[in-house]
Amino acid sequence: MKIALLGYGKMGRMVEEAARRKGHEIACVIDPGTGASGHLPGADVCIDFSEPRAVLENIAKAVEAGVPIAVGTTGWYDRIDEARRLVEEGGAGLVYGSNFSIGVNLMFKITRYASELFNQFSAYDPFIEEIHHKFKKDAPSGTALSLKRIVEAACGREVPTASTRAGHVPGTHRVGFDSEADTLTITHAARSREGFAEGAVLAAEWIQGRAGFYEFMEIIDELHDLKSHA
């Protein structure tokens, strides 16, 4: 599989390493910040880890070139309807994720189930906390917002969400349910960005040859269902 990398910061470089480990080829790297440029039509799929303000333009270019795209950049979801329209009208394929970590996406599933359980007991109040490195631009993180949507959908009320930006933490997310008697927490702590890169390559493999607008969690659900019925 030939991959076009859109964005060549720390994540772009790690995606490159993860892709090569799986035997894929980097067709081109496009990053205005580094002066790298290339042509999308030579790629089988794009992986975007650029910056929020560049995502819609990158999606439009991928659609025009007829190349499916996996978007790992966050902070652009206020324009998600516009992105969906671009993809669907162009007959293209896109998969996006607030977090491409397999562990985080399994956390989403656990959180949904836990929220449904705790919603039966009014003594418990849900909360969300997340911490990232000081260079992360969006707060709350896309992952925290996804967790917030999951918990609020199950509990039917607003869930307080706290963000911290400090140091070099790759990413830690915590969902908690607190009462006077006790507290239960679900925590995911990334040790490095490797999990995000490997998940991005998985997303790119999955979206190749497909049309439609998908969220990465749908891939996890599909793989889980396939293994459950194997």
C-alpha positions as a printed Julia matrix, in Angstrom:
230×3 Matrix{Float64}:
   0.0     0.0    0.0
   1.31    3.44  -0.96
   0.62    6.07   1.7
   0.65    9.87   1.41
   1.5    11.53   4.71
  -0.24   14.88   5.26
   1.73   16.52   8.05
   5.22   15.5    9.06
   5.57   16.4   12.71
   6.19   13.87  15.48
   3.07   11.89  14.66
   3.74   11.93  10.92
   7.2    10.5   11.49
   5.88    7.79  13.8
   3.19    6.86  11.27
   5.94    6.55   8.66
   7.87    4.15  10.9
   4.73    2.11  11.7
   3.78    1.91   8.01
   7.23    0.73   6.95
   7.23   -1.93   9.68
   4.07   -3.35   8.1
   5.62   -3.37   4.64
   3.89   -0.27   3.27
   5.49    2.4    1.11
   5.43    6.15   1.68
   4.36    7.6   -1.66
   4.87   11.22  -0.63
   4.99   13.63   2.3
   3.08   16.91   2.14
   3.82   19.45   4.86
   4.01   23.2    4.14
   5.79   23.69   7.44
   8.78   21.64   6.3
   8.51   22.5    2.6
   7.71   18.89   1.71
   5.32   18.48  -1.21
   4.03   15.69  -3.4
   1.18   14.46  -5.59
  -1.74   12.55  -4.07
  -2.76   10.65  -7.23
   0.31    8.44  -6.76
  -0.96    7.18  -3.39
  -3.47    4.47  -2.43
  -4.5     6.26   0.77
  -3.69    9.41   2.8
  -3.03    9.71   6.52
  -3.54   13.19   7.98
  -1.76   14.32  11.13
  -1.46   17.99  10.17
  -3.24   20.76  12.1
  -6.94   21.6   12.57
  -7.06   24.52  10.14
  -5.55   22.39   7.33
  -7.86   19.37   7.63
 -10.75   20.53   5.41
  -8.35   21.59   2.65
  -6.56   18.24   2.89
  -9.84   16.34   2.72
 -10.89   18.35  -0.34
  -7.58   17.54  -2.07
  -7.93   13.84  -1.27
 -11.49   13.76  -2.57
 -10.44   15.53  -5.76
  -7.59   13.05  -6.28
  -9.85   10.08  -5.61
  -7.69    8.92  -2.7
  -9.31    7.74   0.58
  -8.08    9.43   3.74
  -7.62    8.59   7.42
  -7.69   11.71   9.6
  -6.0    11.61  13.01
  -5.86   15.37  13.51
  -8.32   16.69  16.11
  -9.77   20.12  16.83
 -11.71   20.45  13.54
 -14.97   18.74  14.48
 -16.96   21.97  14.35
 -16.68   21.51  10.56
 -17.45   17.81  10.49
 -20.74   18.29   8.58
 -18.84   20.14   5.87
 -16.28   17.33   5.71
 -18.99   14.7    5.47
 -20.63   16.58   2.61
 -17.34   16.82   0.72
 -16.73   13.09   1.07
 -20.24   11.92   0.26
 -20.71   14.23  -2.72
 -17.32   13.18  -4.08
 -17.98    9.48  -3.6
 -14.81    9.26  -1.53
 -13.76    7.39   1.6
 -12.79    8.88   4.97
 -12.24    7.51   8.44
 -11.53    9.84  11.35
 -10.84    9.31  15.01
 -10.42   11.46  18.06
  -7.84    8.84  18.98
  -6.45    5.99  16.85
  -5.17    4.05  19.87
  -6.74    0.58  20.07
  -6.7     0.85  23.87
  -8.57    4.16  23.87
 -11.24    2.81  21.53
 -11.74   -0.17  23.81
 -11.99    2.37  26.66
 -14.85    4.01  24.74
 -16.73    0.7   24.76
 -16.03    0.09  28.47
 -17.08    3.65  29.32
 -20.39    3.27  27.49
 -21.22    0.12  29.44
 -20.06    1.57  32.79
 -22.08    4.75  32.24
 -25.24    2.74  31.61
 -24.66    0.83  34.84
 -23.91    3.88  37.01
 -26.85    5.78  35.58
 -29.08    3.4   37.55
 -27.66    4.77  40.83
 -28.26    8.48  41.48
 -25.62    8.64  44.24
 -22.85    8.64  41.62
 -21.68   11.66  39.66
 -19.61   11.17  36.48
 -16.56   13.27  35.62
 -13.78   13.31  33.02
 -10.14   14.41  33.35
  -7.39   14.51  30.73
  -3.76   15.64  30.61
  -1.51   16.17  27.59
   1.84   17.7   26.77
   2.15   21.47  26.7
   2.36   21.54  22.89
  -1.14   20.15  22.27
  -3.28   22.9   20.78
  -6.86   21.79  21.48
  -8.42   21.47  24.93
 -10.39   19.49  25.86
  -8.83   16.84  23.66
 -10.85   15.14  20.95
 -10.7    11.95  23.01
 -12.08   13.71  26.09
 -14.92   15.13  23.99
 -15.71   11.65  22.66
 -15.78   10.3   26.22
 -17.99   13.22  27.25
 -20.5    12.44  24.48
 -20.58    8.77  25.48
 -21.15    9.45  29.19
 -23.69   12.22  28.61
 -25.68   10.06  26.2
 -25.94    7.32  28.84
 -26.48    9.56  31.86
 -28.62   12.28  30.3
 -26.8    15.15  31.96
 -23.79   17.39  31.46
 -20.51   15.87  32.58
 -17.71   18.15  33.9
 -14.5    17.79  31.92
 -11.1    19.07  33.08
  -7.99   19.55  30.9
  -4.35   20.02  31.86
  -1.51   20.96  29.49
   1.95   20.47  30.97
   5.27   18.83  30.34
   5.57   16.05  27.78
   2.73   13.68  28.71
   1.64   11.73  25.58
  -1.92   11.56  26.86
  -3.86   10.35  29.9
  -7.67   10.14  30.07
  -9.76    9.3   33.1
 -13.5     8.74  33.47
 -14.76    8.63  37.03
 -17.96    7.93  38.94
 -17.92    9.42  42.43
 -20.21    9.08  45.46
 -19.9     9.82  49.17
 -19.0     6.18  49.74
 -16.5     5.47  46.96
 -15.07    6.31  43.55
 -14.54    4.14  40.49
 -12.24    5.32  37.68
 -11.41    4.06  34.19
  -8.0     5.28  33.04
  -6.04    5.07  29.83
  -2.42    6.27  29.94
  -0.43    6.32  26.72
   3.25    5.46  27.21
   4.15    6.8   23.77
   2.57    7.83  20.48
   3.31    4.44  18.89
  -0.2     3.16  19.61
  -1.71    6.14  17.79
   0.55    5.55  14.77
  -0.24    1.83  14.56
  -3.97    2.56  14.79
  -3.66    5.15  12.03
  -2.08    2.57   9.73
  -4.86    0.12  10.59
  -7.42    2.81   9.7
  -5.66    3.46   6.39
  -5.63   -0.25   5.56
  -9.34   -0.5    6.33
 -10.49    2.57   4.36
  -8.53    1.66   1.23
 -11.02    0.8   -1.5
 -14.05    1.92   0.51
 -16.41    4.86   0.09
 -18.24    6.6    2.91
 -17.67    8.61   6.08
 -16.65    6.52   9.09
 -15.42    6.9   12.66
 -12.52    4.72  13.81
 -14.64    3.21  16.58
 -16.76    1.58  13.85
 -13.68   -0.33  12.69
 -13.04   -1.58  16.22
 -16.68   -2.67  16.5
 -16.46   -4.5   13.15
 -13.22   -6.3   14.07
 -14.69   -7.24  17.46
 -17.82   -8.66  15.81
 -15.74  -10.65  13.29
 -13.66  -12.23  16.06
 -16.75  -12.93  18.18
 -18.31  -14.92  15.31
 -15.1   -16.63  14.2
